[in-house]
Amino acid sequence: MRVARDRGAAAVVIMLGGALALAGAGCSVFHHAPAAPNAGTPESGPAPLPVEKAPEDVIVAAWAEPARLPPAGGQAQILVRLQKRGGAPYPGVQVRLQTSAGTLYSGGHVLVSDSSGHTRDRLTTLKAAAITLNAGGTVYRFRVPLAAPPSS
């Protein structure tokens, strides 16, 4: 396993068994090993969010801005960046998201990455949420937590 930092401490690049995954601020690392409580993980079994499979491997970075919502909830942008091996943007990849709490602006409809390989959605929630993301046929999960209430 090879780990390198990018964008300061905000993103991590991990090479696992030939698969590259990027993790940004508020986002979790996508990998095939058992996950930490907030880590994004590929899912097994049938994809709950069907999309067209991408013709080549997709390098995925997905994160929430802000990384944590206020204690009472709020809105966060869910940002997704898709690249081909070598780092070129991957346009035209179908992406579908769902949340365990709250609502997504997309309503679970298919989004498509733009010419720079990006797409986004907006989460509105009063509780911590688990985001499930299917980009080009691979399903990942990561959490958008709430900040701890201020101590008095």
C-alpha positions as CSV (number, residue, x, y, z in Angstrom):
1,M,0.0,0.0,0.0
2,R,1.3,3.4,-0.9
3,V,0.0,6.6,0.7
4,A,0.7,10.2,-0.4
5,R,-0.8,13.5,0.8
6,D,-2.3,16.0,-1.6
7,R,-4.0,19.4,-0.9
8,G,-2.2,19.5,2.5
9,A,-4.0,17.3,5.0
10,A,-7.2,17.6,3.1
11,A,-6.8,14.7,0.7
12,V,-5.1,11.3,0.7
13,V,-4.1,9.2,-2.3
14,I,-3.9,5.5,-1.6
15,M,-2.7,2.8,-3.9
16,L,-4.2,-0.7,-3.0
17,G,-3.7,-3.7,-5.2
18,G,-3.4,-1.6,-8.4
19,A,-6.5,0.5,-7.6
20,L,-6.1,4.1,-6.8
21,A,-8.6,6.1,-4.6
22,L,-8.6,9.7,-3.5
23,A,-10.1,11.0,-0.3
24,G,-10.8,14.7,0.2
25,A,-11.7,16.8,3.3
26,G,-14.7,15.2,4.9
27,C,-14.5,12.3,2.6
28,S,-13.4,8.8,3.5
29,V,-10.9,6.6,1.9
30,F,-12.2,4.1,-0.6
31,H,-10.6,0.7,-0.3
32,H,-11.2,-3.0,-0.3
33,A,-9.9,-3.7,3.3
34,P,-12.2,-3.7,6.3
35,A,-13.2,-0.1,6.9
36,A,-12.9,2.2,9.8
37,P,-16.2,3.6,11.2
38,N,-16.1,6.7,8.8
39,A,-14.3,5.1,5.9
40,G,-15.8,4.8,2.5
41,T,-15.9,1.2,1.2
42,P,-16.8,-0.6,-2.0
43,E,-20.0,-2.6,-1.5
44,S,-20.5,-6.2,-2.5
45,G,-23.6,-7.7,-4.0
46,P,-26.0,-6.0,-6.5
47,A,-25.7,-2.3,-6.9
48,P,-28.6,-0.5,-5.2
49,L,-28.1,2.5,-7.4
50,P,-27.9,1.3,-11.0
51,V,-25.8,3.3,-13.4
52,E,-24.1,2.5,-16.7
53,K,-20.7,0.9,-16.1
54,A,-17.7,3.1,-17.2
55,P,-15.7,1.5,-20.0
56,E,-12.4,1.9,-18.1
57,D,-11.3,2.2,-14.4
58,V,-12.4,5.3,-12.6
59,I,-10.4,7.1,-10.0
60,V,-12.9,8.6,-7.6
61,A,-12.6,11.4,-5.1
62,A,-15.8,12.3,-3.2
63,W,-16.3,14.6,-0.2
64,A,-18.7,16.9,1.6
65,E,-18.2,20.6,2.0
66,P,-18.4,21.4,4.8
67,A,-16.9,18.2,6.1
68,R,-19.1,18.3,9.2
69,L,-22.6,19.9,9.5
70,P,-23.6,22.0,12.5
71,P,-25.0,20.1,15.5
72,A,-28.6,20.9,14.4
73,G,-27.9,19.8,10.8
74,G,-27.9,21.8,7.7
75,Q,-26.7,21.6,4.1
76,A,-23.5,20.3,2.5
77,Q,-22.3,20.1,-1.1
78,I,-21.4,16.5,-2.1
79,L,-18.6,16.9,-4.5
80,V,-17.4,14.1,-6.8
81,R,-14.2,14.2,-9.0
82,L,-13.7,11.4,-11.5
83,Q,-10.4,10.7,-13.3
84,K,-8.9,8.2,-15.7
85,R,-5.7,6.4,-14.8
86,G,-2.9,9.0,-15.3
87,G,-5.1,11.8,-13.9
88,A,-7.0,12.9,-16.9
89,P,-10.6,14.1,-16.2
90,Y,-13.3,11.4,-16.9
91,P,-16.3,13.1,-18.4
92,G,-19.6,11.4,-19.1
93,V,-19.5,9.0,-16.2
94,Q,-22.9,8.3,-14.6
95,V,-23.1,8.9,-10.9
96,R,-26.0,8.2,-8.5
97,L,-26.2,9.1,-4.8
98,Q,-28.5,8.3,-2.0
99,T,-28.5,9.3,1.7
100,S,-29.4,7.5,4.9
101,A,-30.8,10.8,6.4
102,G,-32.3,13.9,4.9
103,T,-32.6,14.6,1.2
104,L,-30.4,15.1,-1.9
105,Y,-31.2,17.8,-4.5
106,S,-30.8,15.2,-7.2
107,G,-33.6,13.1,-5.7
108,G,-31.5,10.0,-6.5
109,H,-31.6,10.7,-10.2
110,V,-28.5,9.9,-12.4
111,L,-25.9,12.7,-12.6
112,V,-23.2,12.8,-15.3
113,S,-19.7,14.1,-14.8
114,D,-18.9,17.2,-16.8
115,S,-15.9,17.9,-19.1
116,S,-13.7,18.3,-16.1
117,G,-14.8,15.0,-14.6
118,H,-16.9,16.7,-11.8
119,T,-20.4,16.5,-10.6
120,R,-22.1,17.6,-7.4
121,D,-25.2,17.2,-5.3
122,R,-26.6,18.9,-2.2
123,L,-27.4,17.2,1.0
124,T,-30.0,18.7,3.4
125,T,-30.3,16.9,6.7
126,L,-30.9,17.3,10.5
127,K,-28.9,14.2,11.3
128,A,-25.5,12.6,10.4
129,A,-25.9,10.9,7.1
130,A,-24.3,8.0,5.2
131,I,-23.9,8.8,1.6
132,T,-23.9,5.9,-0.9
133,L,-22.3,6.8,-4.2
134,N,-22.2,4.7,-7.4
135,A,-19.8,6.1,-10.0
136,G,-19.4,4.2,-13.2
137,G,-20.6,1.0,-11.6
138,T,-18.7,0.9,-8.3
139,V,-20.6,1.6,-5.1
140,Y,-18.9,3.5,-2.2
141,R,-20.1,4.9,1.1
142,F,-18.9,7.8,3.3
143,R,-20.4,9.7,6.2
144,V,-21.3,13.3,6.7
145,P,-21.2,13.7,10.5
146,L,-22.6,16.5,12.7
147,A,-20.3,18.6,14.8
148,A,-20.4,18.0,18.5
149,P,-22.6,20.5,20.3
150,P,-20.6,23.2,22.1
151,S,-19.7,22.4,25.7
152,S,-21.0,24.8,28.3
